[in-house]
Amino acid sequence: MKDWASVPLRLGLGIMFMYHGLQKAFGLFGGSGINGFANMLKGLGFTQPVFWAYVVACTELIGGLLLILGILTRAVSILLIVVMVVAIAKVHLPNGFSFMKGGYEYNFIIICACIALSMLGGGRLSVNKKM
């Protein structure tokens, strides 16, 4: 069963990150698009907000796809942990833990799942194992 444990984590996280990446990059699913996201980052004090908007959007979108496929699962998981840690530090931390109050609870669970994937790798049903 251990060989299959990463599959639901990869699929769930991959879909979720692709969804958020599409919101940020293209404004799909009610997202703000790259310019709206860059403006949010500017308001948070980021220098070069357009550059960082593209970095985050691409990391989430491409990273999500790579997780679904099981390509570079460990490395992608670590990159996504970095994105979530920055989100906590810059947005959610002042609101405390509770998701209901805008806190970092949701991000914390995502980080835990990414840590698990970074330890498990892609598993048997991954493109990396088929190559």
Long-range contacts (C-beta under 8 A, 24 or more apart in sequence): 2-120, 3-123, 3-124, 4-123, 4-124, 4-125, 5-120, 5-123, 6-70, 6-73, 6-116, 6-117, 6-120, 6-121, 6-122, 6-123, 6-126, 7-123, 7-125, 9-113, 9-116, 9-117, 9-120, 10-67, 10-68, 10-70, 10-73, 10-117, 10-122, 10-123, 10-126, 11-67, 11-68, 12-113, 13-64, 13-67, 13-80, 13-110, 13-113, 13-114, 13-117, 14-64, 14-65, 14-66, 14-67, 14-68, 14-69, 15-64, 15-68, 16-64, 16-110, 17-60, 17-61, 17-63, 17-64, 17-67, 17-80, 18-60, 18-61, 18-64, 18-65, 18-68, 19-64, 20-60, 20-64, 21-57, 21-58, 21-59, 21-60, 21-61, 21-62, 21-63, 21-64, 22-61, 24-53, 24-56, 24-57, 24-60, 24-61, 25-54, 25-57, 25-58, 25-61, 44-90, 44-91, 45-90, 46-90, 56-83, 59-83, 67-117, 69-126, 69-127, 70-122, 70-123, 70-125, 70-126, 70-127, 70-128, 70-129, 71-122, 71-126, 71-127, 71-128, 72-128, 73-117, 73-118, 73-120, 73-121, 73-122, 73-123, 73-126, 73-128, 74-117, 74-118, 74-121, 77-114, 77-115, 77-117, 77-118, 78-114, 78-118, 80-110, 80-114, 81-111, 81-114, 81-115, 81-118, 84-110, 84-111, 84-114, 85-111
